Amino acid sequence: MLVFCHHGNFENLATFGFSIFHMRGNKIFIQDWIAHHTYQKANDIDSYYLRVANQINDSLSTLWFEEPETNDLIHTDALKTLSIYLTCYLEDVIANTGIFAAFRTIHKELYDQFLPFYKDNNLTDYYPEDINSEDVAVLTWLFFSERNPHLFIDPQGRLIQLITDLAYAILEEHYEVAPENPKLNSEYSLDENANYFEVRNFIEKLVATNYLTAGEYNTNLNHLMQVAELGRYQHDQAQLQQMIYRVRDNHFNNYRLHLFALKSSEFVAEVVGKEHGLYNSVKTMGNRIHSFFEYVKTDEQFVHVKHIGTKTAFKIYKDSIQEFTEPSAVLSFYMEIVPWKDAWNLSGIMTVVNPEEVNFDLPEQYEMTYRIEAMNGKDKSLKKTEKQLKDMAKLFQSEQKAAVAFMEGREVKEFANEFFQRYQQKYPSKEESPLPESNLELTADAKVTVFFNPKTGLEVFGGIEEFFPLKHNPFIEKEEKGTEADVPYARYFLNLLVEDFFPSELPKYYANLFKSEVDKQFFFPLEEPILDFFLRFYKRGSYFLGPFPLLK
């Protein structure tokens, strides 16, 4: 079963028509296969796996669904790519490169189960060192879900089941005889003596070429390249290369994968394994800090600086800063740095700033302050903000009997101001703190839902008031309130889940607020691990956001 959610529209397709259809002319060629690898020259082993991919593709090409929306998912190019994708899984397991094993390891650590959608005690014939039909089902769900982010696909529905049955039959046929690809293994192996740049390049190479992450990683990177309008720098090749590197570096450090909302470095660390000597260096390389620093001194190996906000000392490897000249006077810098072994490397820009340009009131600088303090075992600022949010949430809940309130657009600003004033009266602080300012532009008669996000504070949304049949909701007719049969709770939950506009905490709150109702209507009970897996997958951009007590 599929559930389509796009800009508030929703369609529930309860049944599928299925029949055998004529095979399409869509042969996979060797260049298609090699495009999913790090090397360019094919060999006999590649030819073998190419035949497997074509077998899978031929088999999947017999699929046809009566519903146009579903049939559109299995268009020729999608099935060709999926066939390569699943064949790469076979190649991965045979060569023991650890790509899918890393996914499974992370899932086990997070949820104490090998795979999403399956209980370990139900995996009676599951062998982690082999290929498994359950792996194929999960991979197929990931493939379609990543490429259709506003579409929810039932992981146990017929689309996934049919593809799994057809593809796994072919994979199983080849499992015992498929050759190991030593070239793949060497490409995805990291020397324990690798330097910073070698590790940095290895992480990007692996995440940008392996079947599990390459599709979404490269799609998003290409989008950023287009947004950057790099064409206007064509007249200056040096500047063009600098801009390309900057876009790639920002993407590398900031982008979170659909896989558990991980950064590239975090996923790749699990591929190389905890026993690898560079495991911790790989895992933390994406933890970039971009903030304001004051120059202290330079020695033979390091440039020493001090974070202006927390007074924390940092050592930056001097060889990571091109053409660095020791300043003759005390200067302040804006720097982008990443951890490397026991110090830091410049990764991005380093520029001199004037005192008036140093601004720690920006939300991103709040986050930098929290992270720097946490690195030093201090969490005073974080604990203070968390307590503020906890106290605000308690006050909001006591007044509204829920984490949501409903009003017209004209009322929001006054409501927020009065709420923060009551908060300051109930929880007085020795420090003066101004009321958060709102830059919201709301239509006066708009129907508005105010949500207290425990990670960020008050957030305002329009168009979802009907999702909440609560007693204090003036936009729901009295006779409609609480009439479970007439409220599509699961549909509303999925709207909140798949639309990027809504933060991760909102569908989480909704699923818990109406748990029994959502569970009855959903494909299966939304147990906490599955809910968290979905939140990480669909809300990777906001899952780790906060905490900032702001009106948004």
C-alpha positions in Angstrom: 0.0 0.0 0.0 1.2 3.5 -0.8 0.2 6.7 0.8 0.8 9.8 -1.3 1.4 13.0 0.7 2.3 16.2 -1.3 1.6 19.7 -0.2 -1.3 18.6 2.0 -2.9 16.3 -0.6 -3.4 12.7 0.3 -4.5 9.6 -1.5 -4.8 6.2 0.1 -4.5 3.3 -2.4 -5.9 0.3 -0.7 -5.5 -2.3 -3.3 -3.3 -3.1 -6.3 -4.0 -4.9 -9.5 -1.2 -7.1 -10.5 -0.6 -9.1 -13.7 2.2 -10.3 -16.0 3.1 -7.7 -18.6 5.4 -7.9 -21.6 9.1 -7.3 -21.0 10.4 -3.9 -21.9 13.4 -3.3 -24.0 15.7 -1.9 -21.3 19.0 -3.7 -21.3 21.6 -2.6 -18.8 25.0 -2.0 -20.4 28.4 -2.3 -18.8 28.8 1.5 -18.6 25.6 1.6 -16.5 27.1 -0.9 -14.1 30.5 0.8 -13.9 28.8 4.1 -13.2 28.0 2.7 -9.8 31.7 2.0 -9.0 34.8 3.9 -8.2 36.8 2.6 -11.1 36.3 3.0 -14.9 37.8 -0.1 -16.4 35.5 -3.2 -16.4 36.8 -6.8 -16.0 35.3 -10.3 -16.2 33.9 -10.0 -12.7 32.0 -6.9 -13.7 30.6 -8.7 -16.7 29.4 -11.5 -14.4 27.5 -9.1 -12.2 26.2 -7.2 -15.2 24.5 -10.4 -16.3 22.9 -10.8 -12.8 21.6 -7.2 -13.0 20.1 -7.8 -16.4 18.4 -11.0 -15.1 16.9 -9.1 -12.2 15.9 -6.3 -14.6 14.2 -8.7 -17.0 12.3 -10.3 -14.2 11.2 -7.0 -12.6 10.1 -5.7 -16.0 7.2 -8.2 -16.0 5.6 -6.1 -13.2 2.6 -4.0 -13.9 0.1 -2.3 -11.6 -3.4 -1.0 -12.5 -3.0 2.1 -10.5 -1.1 4.7 -12.6 0.6 6.2 -9.5 2.1 2.9 -8.5 3.0 1.9 -12.1 4.8 5.2 -12.5 7.2 4.1 -9.7 8.5 1.1 -11.7 9.3 3.0 -14.9 12.2 1.6 -17.0 15.0 3.7 -15.6 13.9 3.1 -12.0 13.9 -0.7 -12.5 17.3 -0.6 -14.3 18.8 1.4 -11.4 17.1 -0.9 -8.8 18.4 -4.0 -10.5 22.0 -2.6 -10.4 21.4 -1.5 -6.8 20.3 -5.0 -5.7 23.1 -6.6 -7.6 25.6 -4.3 -5.9 24.2 -5.7 -2.6 25.2 -9.2 -3.7 28.6 -8.0 -4.8 29.0 -6.2 -1.4 28.2 -9.3 0.6 30.4 -11.6 -1.5 33.3 -9.1 -1.3 32.6 -8.4 2.4 33.0 -4.7 1.8 30.7 -4.0 4.7 28.2 -1.5 3.2 25.0 -3.2 4.2 26.6 -4.6 7.3 27.2 -1.1 8.4 23.5 -0.2 8.0 22.6 -3.3 10.0 25.2 -2.5 12.8 23.9 1.0 13.2 20.3 -0.2 13.3 21.2 -2.9 15.9 22.9 -0.3 18.1 20.0 2.1 17.9 17.1 -0.3 18.3 18.5 -3.7 19.3 17.1 -5.3 16.1 19.0 -6.2 12.9 16.5 -4.5 10.6 13.7 -2.1 10.5 10.2 -3.7 10.0 11.4 -7.0 11.4 11.7 -8.5 14.9 14.9 -10.5 15.4 12.9 -13.4 17.0 10.9 -13.6 13.7 14.0 -13.9 11.6 14.2 -17.6 11.9 16.3 -18.2 8.7 18.3 -15.0 8.8 22.1 -15.2 8.5 23.9 -11.9 8.7 26.9 -13.1 6.8 24.8 -14.2 3.8 22.2 -12.6 1.6 18.7 -12.5 2.9 15.3 -11.8 1.5 14.6 -9.4 4.4 17.7 -7.4 3.4 16.3 -7.1 -0.1 12.9 -6.0 1.1 14.5 -3.2 3.3 16.8 -2.2 0.4 13.9 -2.0 -2.0 11.9 0.2 0.5 14.9 2.5 0.9 15.4 2.7 -2.8 11.9 3.8 -3.6 11.5 6.0 -0.5 14.7 7.9 -1.1 13.7 8.7 -4.6 10.1 9.6 -3.7 10.5 11.6 -0.4 6.9 12.9 -0.4 5.5 9.4 -0.8 5.0 6.9 2.0 5.4 3.3 0.9 4.1 0.4 3.0 7.3 -1.6 3.8 5.2 -4.7 4.0 3.0 -4.0 1.1 2.7 -5.8 -2.3 5.0 -3.5 -4.2 7.9 -4.3 -1.9 6.9 -8.0 -1.5 6.7 -8.7 -5.3 10.0 -7.0 -6.1 11.7 -8.8 -3.2 10.4 -12.2 -4.3 11.4 -11.7 -7.9 14.9 -10.2 -7.2 15.8 -12.5 -4.3 15.1 -15.6 -6.4 17.9 -14.5 -8.8 20.3 -13.3 -6.1 19.9 -16.6 -4.3 20.7 -18.5 -7.5 24.0 -16.7 -7.9 25.0 -16.4 -4.2 27.1 -19.6 -4.1 28.9 -19.1 -7.4 29.3 -15.3 -7.7 33.0 -14.2 -7.8 34.5 -11.9 -5.2 35.5 -8.5 -6.6 38.9 -7.7 -5.1 39.0 -4.4 -6.8 35.9 -3.3 -4.9 37.3 -4.4 -1.7 40.6 -2.5 -2.2 38.7 0.6 -3.2 36.7 0.6 0.0 39.6 -0.2 2.3 41.3 2.5 4.3 45.0 2.4 5.3 45.4 3.0 9.0 48.3 5.3 8.3 46.3 7.5 6.0 46.7 11.3 6.5 43.8 13.8 6.9 43.3 14.5 3.2 43.4 10.8 2.3 40.8 10.0 4.9 38.7 13.0 3.8 38.8 11.8 0.2 38.1 8.2 1.2 34.9 9.2 3.1 33.6 11.3 0.2 34.6 8.6 -2.4 32.8 5.8 -0.4 29.6 7.7 0.3 29.4 9.1 -3.2 29.9 5.8 -5.0 28.4 2.9 -2.9 24.9 1.7 -3.8 23.3 2.5 -0.5 24.1 6.2 -0.2 25.4 7.5 -3.6 22.0 8.2 -5.2 20.8 10.8 -2.6 24.2 12.1 -1.8 25.0 13.0 -5.4 21.5 14.2 -6.2 21.7 16.7 -3.4 25.2 17.8 -4.2 24.3 18.4 -7.9 21.4 20.5 -6.7 23.7 22.6 -4.6 26.1 23.0 -7.5 23.3 24.3 -9.6 22.1 26.7 -6.9 25.6 28.0 -6.6 25.5 29.1 -10.2 29.1 28.0 -10.8 28.8 29.0 -14.5 29.5 32.6 -13.8 33.0 31.7 -12.5 34.0 30.0 -15.8 36.2 33.0 -16.7 38.3 32.5 -13.6 39.3 28.8 -13.3 41.0 29.3 -9.9 37.9 30.9 -8.5 35.7 28.3 -10.0 37.7 25.5 -8.4 37.6 27.3 -5.1 33.8 27.6 -5.3 33.4 24.0 -6.3 35.5 22.9 -3.4 33.5 25.1 -1.0 30.1 23.7 -2.2 31.4 20.2 -1.9 33.0 20.8 1.5 29.8 22.3 2.9 27.8 19.5 1.6 30.2 16.9 3.0 30.1 18.4 6.5 26.4 19.4 6.7 24.4 16.9 4.7 22.6 14.2 6.6 21.7 11.0 4.9 18.3 9.3 4.9 20.0 6.5 6.7 19.4 7.3 10.4 20.0 11.0 9.7 23.7 10.3 9.8 26.5 12.4 8.4 28.7 10.8 5.8 31.6 10.4 8.2 29.4 8.6 10.7 28.2 6.1 8.2 31.6 5.5 6.7 33.1 4.9 10.2 30.8 1.9 10.6 31.9 0.6 7.2 35.6 0.7 8.2 34.7 -0.8 11.6 35.3 0.0 15.3 38.5 -2.1 15.2 40.1 0.2 12.6 42.8 2.5 14.0 41.2 5.6 12.4 37.6 4.8 13.4 37.2 7.7 15.8 38.9 10.2 13.5 36.6 9.1 10.6 33.5 9.3 12.7 34.1 12.8 14.0 35.4 14.4 10.9 32.0 15.8 10.0 31.7 17.6 13.3 32.7 20.9 11.8 32.8 24.0 14.0 32.3 27.4 12.3 32.6 30.3 14.7 34.7 33.2 15.9 38.3 32.8 17.2 41.0 35.0 18.6 44.6 34.4 17.5 47.0 33.4 20.3 50.3 32.1 18.9 52.0 29.9 16.3 54.5 27.1 16.8 56.2 24.7 14.5 53.1 22.5 14.0 50.0 24.4 15.1 48.3 27.7 15.0 46.8 28.3 18.4 43.5 30.2 18.7 40.9 30.7 21.4 37.1 30.6 20.9 35.9 34.0 21.7 32.6 32.9 23.2 33.8 30.1 25.5 37.5 31.0 25.8 38.3 27.4 24.8 41.7 26.8 23.3 42.1 25.2 19.9 45.1 23.9 18.0 44.9 24.1 14.2 47.4 22.1 12.1 49.4 24.8 10.4 49.8 22.8 7.2 46.0 22.8 6.7 46.1 26.6 6.3 47.4 27.7 2.9 50.0 30.4 2.9 49.5 31.2 6.6 51.5 34.2 7.8 51.8 34.8 11.5 50.0 38.1 12.4 52.0 40.8 14.0 48.9 42.0 16.1 46.0 40.3 17.9 43.4 39.4 15.3 40.0 37.7 15.3 39.0 35.2 12.7 35.9 33.4 11.5 37.0 29.9 10.9 35.6 26.5 9.8 37.5 23.7 11.4 37.0 19.9 11.8 38.5 17.5 14.3 41.5 15.5 13.2 43.2 13.1 15.7 44.2 15.3 18.7 43.8 18.7 17.0 41.9 20.4 14.3 42.2 21.1 10.5 40.9 24.1 8.6 38.1 22.9 6.4 36.5 25.8 4.6 37.2 29.4 5.1 39.3 31.5 7.5 38.8 35.2 7.3 39.7 38.2 9.5 36.7 39.8 11.2 36.3 43.1 13.0 35.0 43.2 16.6 31.6 44.4 15.5 31.2 41.4 13.2 31.5 38.9 16.0 27.9 37.8 16.7 27.1 35.0 19.1 23.3 35.7 19.2 22.7 33.8 16.0 21.1 30.3 16.4 24.0 28.6 14.7 26.4 30.2 17.1 24.3 29.0 20.0 24.8 25.5 18.7 28.5 26.1 18.3 28.7 27.2 21.9 26.9 24.2 23.1 29.1 21.8 21.2 32.3 23.4 22.3 31.3 23.4 25.9 30.2 19.7 25.6 33.6 18.8 24.2 35.1 20.1 27.4 32.7 18.3 29.6 30.7 21.5 30.3 27.1 21.9 29.6 26.1 25.0 31.5 24.6 26.8 28.6 22.9 23.7 27.2 21.4 22.7 30.6 20.2 26.3 31.1 18.4 26.3 27.7 17.0 22.8 28.2 15.6 23.9 31.6 14.0 26.9 30.0 12.4 24.8 27.3 11.3 22.2 29.8 9.7 24.9 32.1 8.1 26.6 29.1 6.7 23.2 27.9 5.3 22.5 31.4 3.6 25.9 31.5 2.2 25.6 28.0 0.9 22.1 28.7 -0.8 23.2 32.0 -2.6 26.1 30.2 -3.6 24.3 27.0 -3.8 20.7 28.3 -1.8 19.9 25.1 1.3 21.0 23.3 -0.8 22.7 20.7 -3.1 25.8 20.8 -5.4 27.1 18.1 -6.2 30.7 17.1 -6.4 33.2 14.2 -3.3 34.8 12.8 -4.1 38.2 14.3 -3.8 36.6 17.8 -0.5 34.9 17.5 1.9 37.7 18.4 -0.1 38.8 21.5 -0.5 35.1 22.6 3.3 34.6 22.3 4.2 37.8 24.2 1.8 37.0 27.0 3.0 33.4 27.2 6.6 34.5 27.6 5.7 37.1 30.1 3.9 34.5 32.2 6.9 32.2 31.9 9.2 34.9 33.2 6.9 35.6 36.1 6.6 31.9 37.0 10.3 31.1 36.5 12.2 34.3 37.2 15.8 34.5 36.3 18.6 36.5 37.7 19.7 37.3 34.2 17.6 39.7 32.1 16.5 38.0 28.9 14.5 39.9 26.3 11.4 38.3 24.8 12.0 36.5 21.6 11.1 38.5 18.5 8.8 37.2 15.9 9.2 37.9 12.2 6.1 35.9 11.3 3.8 37.3 8.6 0.4 35.9 9.1 -3.0 36.6 7.5 -5.2 38.1 10.2 -8.0 35.5 9.7 -5.7 32.5 9.1 -6.5 29.4 11.1 -3.3 28.8 13.0 -1.9 26.0 15.1 0.8 27.0 17.6 2.9 24.0 18.6 5.4 24.0 21.5 8.4 22.2 20.1 10.4 20.8 23.1 13.6 21.4 21.1 13.0 24.9 19.8 10.1 26.6 21.4 6.9 28.0 19.9 6.3 27.2 16.2 3.3 28.3 14.1 1.6 26.3 11.3 -1.4 26.9 9.1 -3.6 24.4 7.5 -3.4 21.6 10.0 -6.0 22.7 12.6 -8.4 19.9 11.4 -5.7 17.3 12.4 -6.5 17.9 16.1 -10.0 17.0 17.3 -9.3 18.4 20.8 -11.8 20.0 23.1 -10.0 23.4 23.1 -9.8 23.5 19.3 -12.4 26.2 18.2 -12.0 25.2 14.5 -13.5 21.8 15.0 -17.3 21.5 15.3 -18.5 20.2 18.7 -20.2 17.2 17.2 -17.0 16.3 15.3 -14.7 16.4 18.3 -13.4 13.0 19.3 -15.4 11.1 16.6 -12.7 8.6 15.9 -14.3 7.0 12.8 -14.4 10.3 10.9 -10.9 11.4 11.7 -8.2 10.0 9.4 -5.5 10.0 12.1 -3.0 7.9 10.2 -3.3 10.0 7.1 -2.8 13.2 9.1 0.3 11.6 10.8 1.8 10.8 7.4 1.2 14.3 6.2 3.2 15.6 9.1 5.8 12.9 8.6 6.7 13.2 4.9 6.4 17.0 4.4 9.8 18.7 5.1 8.0 21.8 6.3 7.0 20.2 9.6 9.7 19.6 12.3 10.4 16.1 13.5 8.9 16.7 16.9 5.4 17.4 15.4 4.7 14.0 13.9 6.3 12.4 17.0 3.9 14.3 19.2 0.9 13.6 17.1 1.7 9.8 17.0 1.9 9.7 20.8 -1.1 12.0 21.4 -3.4 9.9 19.3 -1.5 6.6 19.6 -4.4 4.2 19.8 -6.2 5.9 16.9 -3.1 6.1 14.7 -2.1 2.5 15.4 -5.6 1.2 14.5 -5.5 3.0 11.1 -1.8 2.6 10.2 -0.3 -0.4 8.4 1.1 -1.8 11.6 1.5 -0.6 15.2 3.9 2.4 15.4 6.2 1.1 18.0 8.8 3.5 19.3 11.8 2.1 17.3 9.9 2.2 14.0 8.6 5.7 14.7 12.1 6.9 15.4 13.5 5.2 12.3 10.8 7.0 10.2 11.6 10.3 11.9 15.3 10.0 11.2 14.6 9.0 7.6 12.0 11.7 6.7 13.1 14.4 9.1 16.9 14.1 8.8 17.1 17.9 8.5 15.4 18.7 11.8 15.9 15.5 13.8 19.0 16.9 15.6 17.9 20.5 15.6 17.9 22.7 18.7 17.6 23.5 21.5 16.8 27.2 20.8 13.9 28.8 22.6 12.6 30.9 19.7 9.3 31.8 18.2 9.4 30.5 14.6 
